[in-house]
């Protein structure tokens, strides 16, 4: 990702995620119209309302915990690694499906202009090109994203103006015809609104992406990205649907489901506008591929720093990008592309459930933040009612989509279960290695040479895992709090040593009873050696950096309790120090 001196301004930061969320107008309008008919505009406005509530939710969570990782980050700092890993796994699956589905759809649009384009292999090229752009660095890739974003918005405005001109010349005859049409499927208005809302929620995919690269944004930029994306999708999607109702008959929408905007352009402006929209669709959907690369890199980097994934992925280029993470994601996307043979139904199943579940996890994380991290400073606060209504909206959309397409759940589980197995193996690798040691020891008599070599290799791996030390900064916590710290470390980390550090001002001393508490803890947890250290100074970023350098312990292996309102630093200033109590 970006180096420390190259942070993103509001426009490029918005563009990276904005290409994903604004590209939704290319497909979500037709889906909503087929399920809600003329009530699709109302469904779009309901989506805009839910997204407005999520602005508050994301603003509070990321404002309090301004670190890469999105839902993973908030659950890691409020629960444990296992729960956080579930959210991370869902997010990674969502990014994989987004990249492949966006790339494939982009090439279908391109094929409508240039029929000779081989969609499958053209998608491979798209994924490879944006892999190389991501490796080049976020600054360079954000420039590409910004150009795509501005061009896409301009062309959508042109389409809307062309529709207005068409209606001014031809009147509202088509609108009256569409209004007289029965509700799709013979359903009532409320059911049509519900189904239209459920499918239209796919139009906000990408809203969560900005939280996965918040550390690459300048201070104060993240709330601006949320505002900009909300305005774009709340204006663009309802207007596009309203224009469609005025310029094309509802009966023709199913025949042009994948390219409704091009069909609208053909009706109101002719072949040149239809071609321009098709080219724009191909380009902006490619921009959504870039969003996936940027978002997933920030997330996987954070997971790797927390030892959930292999440390080899952390290697960076001089530009600050993480090529091994990017290449791994490219290979995973290729596997999905070839295993599904670019089957958009299977991809949509993974996409829908993953994305909506991630949003539900984020709302759940907001509740946990209010309960467990109430003292943590935050720039804004979402009310309990706001979070509850937003959660209900996402859960309803999730139910509605699965009710419409039950096979989506099957497609989703085919990818989610193997991914979670990998995460579970990584989290429990020490226990697995210990059982493997017992199994290998059983071959000492029959294959002694192989058994000895196997035991030596496994033993060395376990020692390497245990070698990592961790740090907890205490503020004079009582024994019950320190016991909770030990329980957390034992349950979530692989280590044999914990440094408990208290930072004292000049002239301060630790009472003897506190030292006795440390001895009690050391006896209670024989598998973890506790070292109590007194440090003179003031707790803050400078001290964390100094101790991290002296002890060769990364900041993300250092823990603290929730700081109060008077704490003069942001959590991000501490370089990744984790909240555990």
Secondary structure, DSSP 8 states (H G I E B T S, - for coil): ---TT--B-HHHHHHHHHHHHHGGGGTHHHHHHHHHGGGHHHHHHHHHHHHHHHHHHHHHHHHHS-STTTHHHHHHTTS-HHHHHHHHHHHHHHHHHHHHHHHHHHHHHHHHHSTT--HHHHHHHHHHHHHHHHHH-HHHHHHHHHHHHHHHHHHHHHHHHHHHHHHHHH-SHHHHHHHTS--GGG--HHHHHHHHHHHHGGGGTTTTGGGGGGGGB-TTHHHHHHHHHHHHHHHHHHHHHHHHHHHS-GGGTGGGGGGHHHHHHHHHH-HHHHHHHHHHHHHHHHHHHHHHHHHHHHHHHHHHHTTSS-GGGG---TTS--HHHHHHHHHHHHHHHHHHTT-HHHHHHHHHHHHHHHHHHHHHHHHHHHHH-TTS--S----HHHHHHHHHHHHHHHHHHHHH-THHHHHHHHHHHHHHHHHHHHHTHHHHHHHHHHHHHTTTTTSHHHHHHHHHHHHHHHHHHHT--EEEEESS--HHHHHHHHHHHHHH---SEEEEEEEE-TT----HHHHHHHHHHHHH-TTSEEEEEEEES--SHHHHHHHHHHHT--GGGEEE----TT--S-GGGGTS-EE--
